């Protein structure tokens, strides 16, 4: 059974840092594109960051320069380093893995930015 498990969420003060992790039980993990999405209450789910199989990355304008996505294929892990966080970064963060017709979601981890 394929699983994506996010961790690392919590309460952080504005300007602080947090690192989210996504652990995957996927065969051929290195071939998957991995995305981090987030969804705040009352909002649609939005794409935050992408890392492809070759290592190229993309970021939403709202997080560019503050968030960094990375992957460790040997450990089947993906990370989202969140720096200089803002209250508007508060959301449930989800990990998504896709490859051709395969698409998998994690259960999400809550990030709350508040003083």
C-alpha positions in Angstrom: 0.0 0.0 0.0 1.4 3.3 -1.0 1.8 5.9 1.7 2.9 9.4 2.0 3.3 10.6 5.6 3.9 14.3 6.4 5.4 15.5 9.6 7.0 18.5 11.1 4.1 20.9 11.4 3.3 22.9 14.4 3.0 26.4 15.9 5.8 28.8 14.9 6.1 32.6 15.4 6.2 35.0 12.5 9.7 35.2 11.2 10.6 31.7 12.4 11.5 28.5 10.6 10.0 25.1 10.3 11.0 22.0 8.3 8.3 19.7 6.9 9.1 16.1 5.9 7.3 13.7 3.7 8.1 10.0 3.9 7.1 7.9 0.9 6.6 4.2 0.5 6.9 4.2 -3.2 8.8 2.0 -5.6 10.9 3.9 -8.1 10.6 7.0 -5.8 13.3 8.8 -7.6 11.1 9.0 -10.8 8.2 10.7 -9.1 7.5 14.4 -9.2 6.8 15.6 -5.7 4.7 18.7 -4.8 3.9 20.4 -1.6 0.4 21.9 -1.5 -1.3 23.9 1.2 -4.9 24.7 2.1 -6.1 27.3 4.5 -9.6 27.4 5.9 -12.0 28.7 3.3 -9.4 28.6 0.5 -8.7 26.3 -2.3 -5.7 24.0 -2.2 -2.7 25.7 -3.7 0.6 24.5 -5.1 3.5 25.7 -3.0 6.6 24.0 -4.4 7.6 21.3 -6.8 10.7 19.1 -7.2 11.0 16.8 -10.2 12.9 13.6 -10.7 15.9 15.4 -12.1 16.0 17.8 -9.1 14.6 20.9 -10.8 12.3 23.0 -8.6 9.5 25.6 -8.8 7.9 27.8 -6.2 4.8 29.8 -5.9 5.5 33.5 -6.0 4.2 33.8 -2.4 7.0 31.6 -1.0 9.8 32.2 -3.4 13.0 33.1 -1.6 11.6 31.8 1.7 10.8 28.1 1.2 13.1 25.4 -0.2 12.1 22.0 -1.4 14.5 19.2 -1.5 14.6 15.4 -1.7 16.7 12.4 -0.6 16.0 9.6 -3.0 17.9 7.1 -0.9 15.7 7.7 2.1 12.5 8.3 0.0 12.1 11.6 1.7 11.1 15.1 0.6 11.5 18.2 2.7 10.1 21.7 2.7 12.3 24.2 4.6 10.1 27.1 5.6 12.0 30.3 6.6 10.7 33.8 7.5 7.2 32.4 7.9 4.2 34.7 7.9 0.7 34.4 9.3 -0.6 33.9 5.8 1.5 30.7 5.6 -0.9 29.1 8.1 -2.5 26.1 6.4 -2.6 22.3 6.3 0.4 21.3 4.1 0.1 18.2 1.9 2.6 16.1 0.1 1.7 14.8 -3.4 3.6 12.3 -5.5 2.8 11.8 -9.2 4.2 9.7 -12.1 2.2 9.2 -15.3 -1.2 8.0 -14.1 -0.2 7.5 -10.5 -1.1 10.2 -8.0 -0.9 9.9 -4.3 -1.6 12.3 -1.4 -0.6 12.3 2.2 -2.9 13.2 5.1 -1.4 16.6 5.7 0.3 18.4 8.6 -1.0 21.6 10.2 1.3 24.7 10.2 0.2 27.6 12.3 2.1 30.9 12.2 1.1 33.1 15.2 2.6 35.1 18.0 
